[in-house]
Every structure is written in C-alpha cells, then in structure tokens.
C-alpha cells in the first residue's frame, strides 16, 4: 500500500491544484462577454449562455459529487480539467451561438465536477497520514488564498492581454486576417487558459496519489452515486451543524449575486461610460479576489482569537454583512465620503467571506465521513448557487437604489445569526458520524469525512 503523503507535501500539491484550476477561469473573466459581443452575439444570447452554464452546474452538482466518492478524486478532477479545456477552446474560437452555448454548458459541467474532489483529496490524505484530528484549517485556508490569488492574477492578465495586443500597429487586424477571424485579441486569454488547463490535467494525473480503488463497473457507479447523494442530503437534514454550514453557503451566494450583478452598473455610473466602467469593474473584481485571499489567510488567526470555529464564522459573516449594508447605505449618495465608505464596504464583503470559508469547511469535514465528503461539498456549492440564482431573480424585480444591496446584506446577516448560539458539543472534539452508503468494495468505506464560490 502506498505511504500517505505528509501534511506539508499534501498542502503543496493541493495549493498547486487550486492555482492551476482557477487561473484559466480567471483569464476568461474579463474578455468573455466582450468576446461574445465581438462575435455578434446579442445580450439576450449572452444571457442564455450564462444560463446554460448555471443550469448545467446546478443539475450536475450532486451526481458528480457522488461520482467522486465512488470513482476517486483524481479521475473526476482530471475530467473536470478536460471539460474546461474544451470549453475554453470553444469559447475562444467559436462563432456560432449553439457552439458558444455548448462551451458554456461544458464549463458548467467542469465546475460541477470540480467542486469537491481536490479538497476531499487533501483532507483524505492529511487524515490518512495524521489521523482524524489533524489540522485541516491551515491547508484549507492556504488553498483558498491560492484560489483567490489565481483568480486575481488571471483577471488582470486576461484584461491586459487584449489591450496589449491592440497596442501594436494594426496587430488586431493582422490577427483577424491571419486566422480568418477565428482568433481575435480577446480570444488570446481563453486560449492561454486552455494551455494552463492541459498542465492542470497532467499535474492531477501525476501528483495526486490516492489509495487504489477497485475498478468500478457501470453497475457500481449507478448504484453507488444515488445512494451517496441521498445520504448526503439526509446528513444535511439531520445534523444541525452541517445544516448551518449549508445555510451559510446560501447566504454567501446571495451576497455574491448582489455584488456581481450590481457592481458593473454602479461602476459604469461612477465613470460615466460603460467601457470605462468595465475596466473599473475588472479592477474591483481583482481587488475582491485579493481581499478574499487575505481573509482566507487570516482564517486560522480569526479562529484562534474568536476561540473556536463557530465564533470565527459568526465574526467573519458579520463583517461581510456589515460591508454589504455599507454598500447599500451609500448607493443613493455621491461624494468622496460615500465612495470611501463604499470601498470599505466592498473590501469587508470579500474579507469576511474569505475568512468564513475555511472555518466553515473545517467544521463540515469533522462531521462528514470520507465516503461522503465530496458529496457534502457539492451540496454546499449547490446551496450557494441556488440561493444566488433566486437572489438574482428577486433583484431584477426590485427598483434601483439601496434596496437590492440591503436585501443581500439582510440575508447575509441572517446567515451570521445562525452561529450566535450552539447547543451541540463542539466539533473540535470529533463526533461519530454515520457512514454514507458506498460501493461495498470501495476502501474509503472502511475509514471513518466546500470550497469556494
């Protein structure tokens, strides 16, 4: 049997996986909508592309979490990378609406496949080496910080590359002529992301060692996945602490929906033009990722100062809700004081969410057995996505101004309030958790255990 990696080696590999997976997605953030527009897509079509992404991710979230628990973390994570690689190539080169929609759906499938396996691999590896009481929070915090850093770097690079390519004498026109308009300057960040995705797949296949699993037949998969999903849902229903983690993820999804939907318009109104507003939004998005990374890095310190993980979540979500309420309070005002308060509020939202995540996931992993860990992470991600989608629909019905911001702040404040009292024993002392059903021959069933938005 292969000797488990030590904690430091597992942490380094987990951080590398986080960077390689999220950097390509960061590269696509800035140019994606502009590239779709350059291809002649209407805003209605673009909205349809993003709907295809969200609906595919939501539909596959739970089944793919179960797939990871049945087939193994490495296999599913590598598949996610291949789907993202294909999606980025289609997005960079595609011109037909149906093809771009397919690319966004594949990206959603990759997102669903990826929400859990890497983190589950890290926790499995650490606990296999050091036992169930091994420190998880530090590695989870550093992985979250690495994710934020990758997204921030990718966002800046993805926004800068097309602009830099356009500085050359008629370079954009030369690219169009040379490639029959398949490769535009805005395509380059997405194609570069595809190259990084290829490196990600190779790294996953070579570096993420895990216990050998018996070859799973189609019957094993079909039998194991539904049962694992059902047990994951039951766990959320019967375990009060896991339920709080899931509800908190939903509250965070509401906050993120408010930020992502309303900030571009507010930036455009501030600068006076949509083009300059888009540039400001890219800078703000990068700042948000950096703040989230700083918050994640400070999560262990926050937990130590607060006394335990539950209080750390309360303090972190409370700070994030305060930031969103500040953004709401300043939405109807202009002036330097209002802008300063809004900037502080924006930073607090991401700092608080970044600090809350590792402590929430530390609590979750101590309540969920290894056989259902990736499923639990998928349920957490699904809660975030569904509440975010619902919040987006509600925001569309509300009048412009402070009210939509205050709605998100109120939901996040309610999520923080869930952690004010706790009657069950602290999870720092590990409690017995019923094992979710798995394929009987799966070795992970013999051992007794998300992520980011």
Secondary structure, DSSP 8 states (H G I E B T S, - for coil): ------HHHHHHHHHHHHHHHHHHHHHHHHHHHHHHHHTT--HHHHHHHHHHHHHHHHHHHHHHHHHHHHH-HHHHHHHHHHHHHHHHHHHHH--SHHHHHHHHHHHHHHHHHHHHHHHHHHHHHHHHHH-TTS--HHHHHHHHHHHHHHHHHHHHHHHHHHHHHTTSTTHHHHHHHHTTTSS-GGGHHHHHHHHHHHHHHHHHHHH----------HHHHHHHHHHHHHHHHHHHHH-HHHHHHHHHHHHHHHHHHHHHHHHHHHHHHHHTSHHHHHHHHHHHHHHHHHHHHHHHHTHHHHHHHHSSHHHHHHHHHHHHHHHHHHHHHTTT--SHHHHHHHHHHHHHHHHHHHHHHHHHHHHHHTTS-GGGHHHHHHHHHHHHHHHHHHHHHHHHHS-TTHHHHHHHHHHHHHHHHTTS---S--TTS----------TT-GGGG-------
